[in-house]
Amino acid sequence: MSPPFSDSSASLTALVAFLDARRETILKNWRMACAQDPTLTNAEVLSHIDFNDSLPTVLTILQQRLVGKSEEGDIARIAIAHGLQRRHKAHLIIETVRELNHLTQTLYNELTHFQQLFPDTDHKLFWQVQQHMTQIMAEIINGSIQIYDELQRSEAAERAAALQKALDQMRTLSNERSDRLRTSMHDLGSGFGIISGAANLLNREGASAQNQAHYLDMLSRNLGSVQAMLTNLMDLSRLEAGQETLRIQPVNAAQLLKDISMSVQPIAQQRGLVLRAEGPSSLPVETDPIKLQRIIQNLLLNALTYTSAGFIEVSWARQDDQQWMFRIHDSGPGLPVHIATVLTEHLKPVSNALDPVKPKRHEPSSVVAGAMNERKAVSALDQSASRSSKGEGIGLTIVKEFSQLLQAKLEVETAPGQGTSFGLWLPMRYRGGGH
Protein backbone atom coordinates (compact mmCIF):
# COMPACT_ATOMS: atom_id res chain seq x y z
CA MET A 1 0.00 0.00 0.00
CA SER A 2 1.43 3.36 -1.06
CA PRO A 3 1.46 6.37 1.28
CA PRO A 4 -1.51 8.70 0.72
CA PHE A 5 0.61 11.85 1.04
CA SER A 6 3.48 11.44 -1.43
CA ASP A 7 4.17 15.19 -1.61
CA SER A 8 4.62 15.62 2.17
CA SER A 9 6.34 12.41 3.24
CA ALA A 10 8.75 14.05 5.70
CA SER A 11 6.06 16.05 7.44
CA LEU A 12 3.77 13.02 7.46
CA THR A 13 6.46 10.85 9.02
CA ALA A 14 7.00 13.47 11.69
CA LEU A 15 3.25 13.69 12.38
CA VAL A 16 2.89 9.90 12.71
CA ALA A 17 5.90 9.80 15.07
CA PHE A 18 4.33 12.62 17.07
CA LEU A 19 1.02 10.75 17.42
CA ASP A 20 2.85 7.57 18.41
CA ALA A 21 4.84 9.38 21.11
CA ARG A 22 1.71 11.06 22.39
CA ARG A 23 -0.41 7.87 22.50
CA GLU A 24 -0.62 7.61 26.28
CA THR A 25 -1.34 11.32 26.54
CA ILE A 26 -4.08 10.99 23.92
CA LEU A 27 -5.71 8.16 25.88
CA LYS A 28 -5.37 10.08 29.15
CA ASN A 29 -6.86 13.25 27.67
CA TRP A 30 -9.68 11.21 26.17
CA ARG A 31 -10.46 9.65 29.55
CA MET A 32 -10.40 13.07 31.24
CA ALA A 33 -12.78 14.49 28.62
CA CYS A 34 -15.21 11.61 29.23
CA ALA A 35 -14.90 12.01 33.00
CA GLN A 36 -15.76 15.73 32.71
CA ASP A 37 -18.82 15.00 30.57
CA PRO A 38 -21.84 15.11 32.96
CA THR A 39 -23.79 12.77 30.67
CA LEU A 40 -21.19 10.00 31.09
CA THR A 41 -20.94 8.17 34.41
CA ASN A 42 -18.80 5.12 33.68
CA ALA A 43 -15.43 6.66 32.82
CA GLU A 44 -14.27 6.80 36.45
CA VAL A 45 -15.82 3.43 37.32
CA LEU A 46 -14.02 1.34 34.70
CA SER A 47 -10.35 0.47 35.04
CA HIS A 48 -7.94 2.02 32.55
CA ILE A 49 -7.66 -1.25 30.68
CA ASP A 50 -11.44 -1.74 30.46
CA PHE A 51 -11.97 1.89 29.51
CA ASN A 52 -9.34 1.91 26.76
CA ASP A 53 -10.44 -1.52 25.50
CA SER A 54 -9.31 -1.90 21.85
CA LEU A 55 -8.91 1.83 21.12
CA PRO A 56 -5.06 1.71 21.34
CA THR A 57 -5.18 -0.73 18.42
CA VAL A 58 -7.36 1.75 16.53
CA LEU A 59 -4.67 4.41 17.01
CA THR A 60 -2.09 1.98 15.64
CA ILE A 61 -4.25 1.26 12.59
CA LEU A 62 -4.70 5.02 12.05
CA GLN A 63 -0.92 5.49 11.99
CA GLN A 64 -0.49 2.53 9.63
CA ARG A 65 -3.20 3.84 7.33
CA LEU A 66 -1.59 7.30 7.21
CA VAL A 67 1.77 5.91 6.04
CA GLY A 68 0.29 3.23 3.77
CA LYS A 69 1.35 0.18 5.80
CA SER A 70 -0.67 -3.04 6.10
CA GLU A 71 -3.14 -2.73 8.93
CA GLU A 72 -2.66 -5.09 11.90
CA GLY A 73 -6.36 -5.65 12.50
CA ASP A 74 -9.76 -5.58 10.88
CA ILE A 75 -11.27 -2.25 11.85
CA ALA A 76 -14.84 -3.58 11.40
CA ARG A 77 -14.22 -6.48 13.80
CA ILE A 78 -12.54 -4.16 16.29
CA ALA A 79 -15.51 -1.78 16.15
CA ILE A 80 -18.01 -4.59 16.77
CA ALA A 81 -15.90 -5.96 19.63
CA HIS A 82 -15.69 -2.50 21.23
CA GLY A 83 -19.45 -2.00 20.97
CA LEU A 84 -20.00 -5.43 22.49
CA GLN A 85 -17.59 -4.70 25.34
CA ARG A 86 -19.33 -1.41 26.13
CA ARG A 87 -22.71 -3.14 25.95
CA HIS A 88 -21.53 -5.73 28.48
CA LYS A 89 -20.34 -2.89 30.71
CA ALA A 90 -23.94 -1.61 30.73
CA HIS A 91 -23.24 1.42 28.51
CA LEU A 92 -26.13 2.86 26.59
CA ILE A 93 -25.56 3.30 22.87
CA ILE A 94 -25.59 7.10 23.21
CA GLU A 95 -22.87 6.87 25.88
CA THR A 96 -20.64 4.79 23.61
CA VAL A 97 -21.11 7.24 20.72
CA ARG A 98 -20.33 10.23 22.96
CA GLU A 99 -17.14 8.53 24.20
CA LEU A 100 -15.98 7.94 20.64
CA ASN A 101 -16.83 11.54 19.70
CA HIS A 102 -14.61 12.66 22.60
CA LEU A 103 -11.80 10.50 21.19
CA THR A 104 -12.27 12.06 17.75
CA GLN A 105 -12.06 15.55 19.26
CA THR A 106 -8.97 14.55 21.26
CA LEU A 107 -7.26 13.48 18.02
CA TYR A 108 -8.22 16.78 16.37
CA ASN A 109 -6.70 18.61 19.36
CA GLU A 110 -3.43 16.68 18.90
CA LEU A 111 -3.41 17.59 15.23
CA THR A 112 -3.85 21.25 16.18
CA HIS A 113 -1.06 20.92 18.74
CA PHE A 114 1.29 19.53 16.05
CA GLN A 115 0.36 22.39 13.74
CA GLN A 116 1.26 24.89 16.47
CA LEU A 117 4.62 23.17 16.98
CA PHE A 118 5.34 23.01 13.24
CA PRO A 119 3.57 26.00 11.67
CA ASP A 120 5.40 25.59 8.33
CA THR A 121 3.74 22.24 7.65
CA ASP A 122 1.54 22.22 4.54
CA HIS A 123 -2.06 22.91 5.55
CA LYS A 124 -3.23 20.46 2.90
CA LEU A 125 -1.53 17.69 4.89
CA PHE A 126 -3.53 18.57 8.01
CA TRP A 127 -6.74 18.54 6.01
CA GLN A 128 -6.02 15.11 4.55
CA VAL A 129 -4.97 13.64 7.93
CA GLN A 130 -8.12 15.02 9.50
CA GLN A 131 -10.18 13.30 6.80
CA HIS A 132 -8.52 9.97 7.65
CA MET A 133 -9.12 10.49 11.35
CA THR A 134 -12.78 11.25 10.66
CA GLN A 135 -13.12 8.20 8.43
CA ILE A 136 -11.59 5.72 10.86
CA MET A 137 -13.59 7.06 13.82
CA ALA A 138 -16.78 6.90 11.73
CA GLU A 139 -16.02 3.22 11.03
CA ILE A 140 -15.57 2.58 14.75
CA ILE A 141 -18.80 4.39 15.62
CA ASN A 142 -20.79 2.62 12.89
CA GLY A 143 -19.50 -0.81 13.92
CA SER A 144 -20.30 -0.16 17.57
CA ILE A 145 -23.80 1.02 16.70
CA GLN A 146 -24.31 -2.03 14.49
CA ILE A 147 -23.70 -4.51 17.32
CA TYR A 148 -25.93 -2.49 19.65
CA ASP A 149 -28.67 -2.59 17.04
CA GLU A 150 -28.29 -6.32 16.48
CA LEU A 151 -28.33 -7.03 20.20
CA GLN A 152 -31.36 -4.82 20.77
CA ARG A 153 -33.22 -6.52 17.91
CA SER A 154 -32.33 -9.93 19.32
CA GLU A 155 -33.39 -8.94 22.84
CA ALA A 156 -36.61 -7.42 21.51
CA ALA A 157 -37.36 -10.66 19.66
CA GLU A 158 -36.64 -12.67 22.83
CA ARG A 159 -38.88 -10.37 24.88
CA ALA A 160 -41.63 -10.68 22.30
CA ALA A 161 -41.28 -14.47 22.30
CA ALA A 162 -41.30 -14.55 26.12
CA LEU A 163 -44.37 -12.29 26.20
CA GLN A 164 -46.15 -14.48 23.66
CA LYS A 165 -45.27 -17.57 25.69
CA ALA A 166 -46.59 -15.91 28.85
CA LEU A 167 -49.79 -14.94 27.03
CA ASP A 168 -50.18 -18.50 25.73
CA GLN A 169 -49.67 -19.87 29.24
CA MET A 170 -52.21 -17.43 30.65
CA ARG A 171 -54.66 -18.40 27.93
CA THR A 172 -54.08 -22.10 28.65
CA LEU A 173 -54.53 -21.57 32.39
CA SER A 174 -57.67 -19.57 31.77
CA ASN A 175 -59.07 -22.30 29.53
CA GLU A 176 -58.14 -24.97 32.08
CA ARG A 177 -59.81 -22.98 34.85
CA SER A 178 -62.94 -22.51 32.74
CA ASP A 179 -63.04 -26.21 31.83
CA ARG A 180 -62.46 -27.17 35.45
CA LEU A 181 -65.23 -24.93 36.75
CA ARG A 182 -67.63 -25.95 33.97
CA THR A 183 -67.03 -29.63 34.66
CA SER A 184 -67.32 -29.11 38.42
CA MET A 185 -70.57 -27.17 38.08
CA HIS A 186 -71.97 -29.90 35.85
CA ASP A 187 -70.86 -32.56 38.33
CA LEU A 188 -72.43 -30.65 41.22
CA GLY A 189 -75.65 -30.33 39.24
CA SER A 190 -75.62 -34.06 38.53
CA GLY A 191 -74.92 -34.83 42.18
CA PHE A 192 -77.76 -32.64 43.41
CA GLY A 193 -80.01 -34.15 40.75
CA ILE A 194 -79.26 -37.64 42.01
CA ILE A 195 -79.84 -36.54 45.62
CA SER A 196 -83.15 -34.94 44.64
CA GLY A 197 -84.23 -38.00 42.70
CA ALA A 198 -83.30 -40.38 45.49
CA ALA A 199 -85.11 -38.20 48.06
CA ASN A 200 -88.26 -38.18 45.95
CA LEU A 201 -88.11 -41.94 45.45
CA LEU A 202 -87.61 -42.36 49.19
CA ASN A 203 -90.88 -40.48 49.80
CA ARG A 204 -92.88 -42.57 47.35
CA GLU A 205 -95.50 -44.78 48.84
CA GLY A 206 -95.06 -48.50 48.57
CA ALA A 207 -91.27 -48.48 48.33
CA SER A 208 -89.82 -51.67 49.75
CA ALA A 209 -87.57 -51.60 52.79
CA GLN A 210 -84.72 -52.87 50.63
CA ASN A 211 -85.15 -50.03 48.12
CA GLN A 212 -85.53 -47.46 50.88
CA ALA A 213 -82.23 -48.59 52.34
CA HIS A 214 -80.72 -48.33 48.87
CA TYR A 215 -82.07 -44.78 48.44
CA LEU A 216 -80.63 -43.77 51.82
CA ASP A 217 -77.27 -45.21 50.83
CA MET A 218 -77.36 -43.25 47.56
CA LEU A 219 -78.25 -40.09 49.44
CA SER A 220 -75.36 -40.58 51.85
CA ARG A 221 -72.81 -41.38 49.15
CA ASN A 222 -73.77 -38.50 46.89
CA LEU A 223 -73.97 -36.01 49.73
CA GLY A 224 -70.40 -37.02 50.59
CA SER A 225 -69.37 -36.64 46.94
CA VAL A 226 -70.97 -33.19 46.65
CA GLN A 227 -69.34 -32.13 49.92
CA ALA A 228 -65.95 -33.26 48.63
CA MET A 229 -66.41 -31.35 45.38
CA LEU A 230 -67.45 -28.19 47.23
CA THR A 231 -64.46 -28.53 49.56
CA ASN A 232 -62.13 -28.88 46.56
CA LEU A 233 -63.65 -25.83 44.88
CA MET A 234 -63.17 -23.79 48.04
CA ASP A 235 -59.58 -25.05 48.38
CA LEU A 236 -58.88 -24.16 44.76
CA SER A 237 -60.38 -20.68 45.07
CA ARG A 238 -58.21 -19.96 48.13
CA LEU A 239 -55.13 -21.25 46.34
CA GLU A 240 -55.75 -19.11 43.28
CA ALA A 241 -56.35 -16.09 45.51
CA GLY A 242 -53.06 -16.76 47.35
CA GLN A 243 -54.86 -17.11 50.67
CA GLU A 244 -53.57 -20.57 51.63
CA THR A 245 -50.85 -20.55 54.28
CA LEU A 246 -49.03 -23.31 56.12
CA ARG A 247 -49.83 -24.09 59.74
CA ILE A 248 -47.02 -26.43 60.70
CA GLN A 249 -47.34 -28.53 63.84
CA PRO A 250 -46.18 -31.91 65.15
CA VAL A 251 -48.18 -34.76 63.58
CA ASN A 252 -48.05 -38.55 63.75
CA ALA A 253 -48.16 -39.14 60.01
CA ALA A 254 -48.60 -42.89 60.47
CA GLN A 255 -51.75 -42.44 62.56
CA LEU A 256 -53.15 -39.88 60.12
CA LEU A 257 -52.67 -42.25 57.16
CA LYS A 258 -54.24 -45.12 59.14
CA ASP A 259 -57.27 -43.04 60.15
CA ILE A 260 -57.92 -41.79 56.61
CA SER A 261 -57.52 -45.30 55.21
CA MET A 262 -60.01 -46.62 57.77
CA SER A 263 -62.50 -43.88 56.91
CA VAL A 264 -62.69 -44.98 53.25
CA GLN A 265 -62.75 -48.73 54.01
CA PRO A 266 -66.58 -48.85 53.61
CA ILE A 267 -66.27 -47.43 50.08
CA ALA A 268 -63.57 -49.96 49.21
CA GLN A 269 -65.65 -52.83 50.58
CA GLN A 270 -68.72 -51.66 48.72
CA ARG A 271 -66.72 -51.74 45.48
CA GLY A 272 -65.23 -55.12 46.31
CA LEU A 273 -61.70 -53.73 46.65
CA VAL A 274 -58.98 -54.71 49.10
CA LEU A 275 -57.56 -51.66 50.87
CA ARG A 276 -54.29 -52.20 52.76
CA ALA A 277 -52.44 -49.68 54.91
CA GLU A 278 -48.88 -50.64 55.90
CA GLY A 279 -45.99 -48.82 57.54
CA PRO A 280 -44.38 -48.03 60.88
CA SER A 281 -46.85 -47.68 63.75
CA SER A 282 -45.47 -44.23 64.54
CA LEU A 283 -43.99 -41.58 62.24
CA PRO A 284 -43.64 -38.22 64.05
CA VAL A 285 -43.15 -35.35 61.60
CA GLU A 286 -43.84 -31.64 61.31
CA THR A 287 -46.43 -30.68 58.70
CA ASP A 288 -49.75 -28.96 58.04
CA PRO A 289 -52.18 -31.76 58.99
CA ILE A 290 -55.17 -30.28 57.13
CA LYS A 291 -53.35 -29.95 53.81
CA LEU A 292 -51.70 -33.35 54.22
CA GLN A 293 -55.12 -34.85 54.94
CA ARG A 294 -56.58 -33.23 51.81
CA ILE A 295 -53.74 -34.66 49.69
CA ILE A 296 -54.20 -38.17 51.07
CA GLN A 297 -57.99 -38.03 50.75
CA ASN A 298 -57.89 -36.85 47.14
CA LEU A 299 -55.36 -39.49 46.11
CA LEU A 300 -57.35 -42.24 47.85
CA LEU A 301 -60.65 -41.10 46.34
CA ASN A 302 -58.97 -40.95 42.93
CA ALA A 303 -57.77 -44.54 43.37
CA LEU A 304 -61.19 -45.71 44.60
CA THR A 305 -62.91 -43.97 41.69
CA TYR A 306 -60.85 -45.53 38.91
CA THR A 307 -60.13 -48.97 40.35
CA SER A 308 -62.97 -51.33 39.50
CA ALA A 309 -61.33 -54.52 40.81
CA GLY A 310 -58.25 -55.56 42.75
CA PHE A 311 -56.55 -53.57 45.49
CA ILE A 312 -55.38 -50.21 46.79
CA GLU A 313 -52.27 -50.07 48.93
CA VAL A 314 -51.23 -47.22 51.22
CA SER A 315 -47.67 -47.30 52.58
CA TRP A 316 -45.40 -44.89 54.40
CA ALA A 317 -41.84 -44.76 55.71
CA ARG A 318 -39.13 -42.48 57.00
CA GLN A 319 -36.45 -42.00 54.34
CA ASP A 320 -33.74 -40.29 56.41
CA ASP A 321 -33.34 -37.42 58.86
CA GLN A 322 -34.60 -34.97 56.24
CA GLN A 323 -37.48 -36.72 54.47
CA TRP A 324 -40.39 -39.08 54.86
CA MET A 325 -42.70 -40.44 52.20
CA PHE A 326 -45.99 -42.15 51.55
CA ARG A 327 -47.28 -43.96 48.49
CA ILE A 328 -50.77 -44.83 47.23
CA HIS A 329 -50.79 -47.61 44.67
CA ASP A 330 -53.81 -49.08 42.90
CA SER A 331 -54.44 -51.95 40.46
CA GLY A 332 -56.65 -49.82 38.24
CA PRO A 333 -56.41 -49.34 34.47
CA GLY A 334 -53.55 -46.83 34.71
CA LEU A 335 -53.55 -43.29 33.39
CA PRO A 336 -53.44 -42.56 29.65
CA VAL A 337 -49.89 -41.93 28.42
CA HIS A 338 -50.43 -38.24 27.64
CA ILE A 339 -51.99 -37.59 31.05
CA ALA A 340 -49.19 -39.44 32.84
CA THR A 341 -46.66 -37.30 30.94
CA VAL A 342 -48.39 -34.08 31.96
CA LEU A 343 -48.52 -35.19 35.61
CA THR A 344 -44.92 -36.37 35.68
CA GLU A 345 -43.30 -33.47 33.84
CA HIS A 346 -45.52 -30.54 34.71
CA LEU A 347 -47.73 -31.72 37.60
CA LYS A 348 -50.65 -29.86 36.02
CA PRO A 349 -53.47 -32.41 35.75
CA VAL A 350 -56.30 -31.47 33.46
CA SER A 351 -59.53 -32.34 35.21
CA ASN A 352 -61.74 -33.46 32.34
CA ALA A 353 -58.94 -35.37 30.64
CA LEU A 354 -58.88 -37.77 33.59
CA ASP A 355 -62.60 -38.50 33.32
CA PRO A 356 -63.03 -41.72 31.29
CA VAL A 357 -66.81 -41.26 31.24
CA LYS A 358 -68.40 -37.83 30.87
CA PRO A 359 -71.45 -37.39 33.11
CA LYS A 360 -74.61 -36.86 31.06
CA ARG A 361 -77.24 -34.32 31.96
CA HIS A 362 -79.63 -35.81 34.48
CA GLU A 363 -83.15 -34.47 34.96
CA PRO A 364 -84.57 -35.55 38.32
CA SER A 365 -88.05 -34.62 37.14
CA SER A 366 -87.99 -37.56 34.73
CA VAL A 367 -87.46 -39.83 37.71
CA VAL A 368 -90.09 -38.27 39.93
CA ALA A 369 -92.69 -38.03 37.19
CA GLY A 370 -93.08 -41.78 37.18
CA ALA A 371 -92.17 -42.22 33.54
CA MET A 372 -90.22 -45.29 34.62
CA ASN A 373 -91.12 -47.95 37.07
CA GLU A 374 -89.29 -48.13 40.38
CA ARG A 375 -86.73 -50.66 39.21
CA LYS A 376 -85.78 -48.59 36.17
CA ALA A 377 -85.62 -45.43 38.30
CA VAL A 378 -83.24 -47.10 40.74
CA SER A 379 -81.12 -48.37 37.86
CA ALA A 380 -80.96 -44.92 36.26
CA LEU A 381 -79.96 -43.29 39.54
CA ASP A 382 -77.30 -45.93 40.14
CA GLN A 383 -75.80 -45.33 36.69
CA SER A 384 -75.90 -41.54 37.11
CA ALA A 385 -74.33 -41.79 40.56
CA SER A 386 -71.58 -43.98 39.16
CA ARG A 387 -70.85 -41.48 36.41
CA SER A 388 -71.06 -38.50 38.77
CA SER A 389 -68.59 -40.05 41.18
CA LYS A 390 -65.94 -39.77 38.50
CA GLY A 391 -66.38 -36.04 38.11
CA GLU A 392 -64.16 -34.72 40.89
CA GLY A 393 -61.45 -33.77 38.41
CA ILE A 394 -60.01 -30.91 40.45
CA GLY A 395 -58.77 -33.32 43.12
CA LEU A 396 -55.38 -33.86 41.49
CA THR A 397 -54.99 -30.12 40.99
CA ILE A 398 -55.47 -29.68 44.75
CA VAL A 399 -52.89 -32.43 45.33
CA LYS A 400 -50.38 -30.66 43.11
CA GLU A 401 -50.94 -27.21 44.66
CA PHE A 402 -50.83 -28.44 48.27
CA SER A 403 -47.73 -30.52 47.49
CA GLN A 404 -45.97 -27.37 46.32
CA LEU A 405 -47.03 -25.52 49.47
CA LEU A 406 -45.62 -28.36 51.59
CA GLN A 407 -42.37 -28.34 49.55
CA ALA A 408 -43.08 -31.96 48.64
CA LYS A 409 -41.89 -33.90 45.62
CA LEU A 410 -44.73 -35.65 43.81
CA GLU A 411 -43.97 -38.59 41.50
CA VAL A 412 -46.38 -40.58 39.34
CA GLU A 413 -45.79 -44.06 37.98
CA THR A 414 -48.45 -45.54 35.71
CA ALA A 415 -48.88 -47.97 32.85
CA PRO A 416 -51.96 -49.17 30.95
CA GLY A 417 -53.44 -52.17 32.74
CA GLN A 418 -50.82 -52.07 35.50
CA GLY A 419 -52.29 -49.48 37.83
CA THR A 420 -51.08 -46.13 39.09
CA SER A 421 -48.75 -45.18 41.93
CA PHE A 422 -48.56 -41.72 43.49
CA GLY A 423 -45.52 -41.12 45.72
CA LEU A 424 -44.98 -38.05 47.85
CA TRP A 425 -41.68 -37.11 49.53
CA LEU A 426 -42.04 -34.49 52.29
CA PRO A 427 -39.67 -32.71 54.68
CA MET A 428 -39.45 -34.10 58.21
CA ARG A 429 -39.55 -30.53 59.53
CA TYR A 430 -39.76 -26.96 58.28
CA ARG A 431 -37.57 -24.00 59.06
CA GLY A 432 -39.43 -21.33 60.99
CA GLY A 433 -42.37 -23.62 61.63
CA GLY A 434 -44.37 -22.30 58.63
CA HIS A 435 -47.14 -19.75 58.88
Buried (B, 14 or more C-beta within 10 A) or exposed (E): EEBBBEEBEEBBBBBBEBBEEBBEEBBBBBBEBBBEBEEBEBBEEBEEEEBBBBBBBBBBBBBBBBBEBEBEBEBEEBBBBBBBBBBEBEBBBEBBBBBBBBBBBBBBBBBEEBBEEEEEBEEEBBEBBBEBBEEBBEBBBEBBBBBBEEBEEEEEEEEEEEEEEEEEEEEEEEEBBEBBBEBBEBBBBBBBBBBBBBBBBBEBEEBEEEBBEBBEEBBEBBBBBBEBBEBBBEBBEEBEEEEBEBEBEEBBBBEBBBEBBEEBEEBBEEBEBEBEBEBEEEBBBBBBBBBBBBBBBBBBBBBBBBBEEEBBBBBBBBEEEEBBBBBBBBBBBBBBEEBBEBBBEEBBBBBBBBBEEEBEEBEBEBBBEEEEEBEEBBEBBBBBBEBBBBBBBBBBBBBBBBBEBBEBBBBBBBEEEEBBBBBBBBBBBBEEEBE
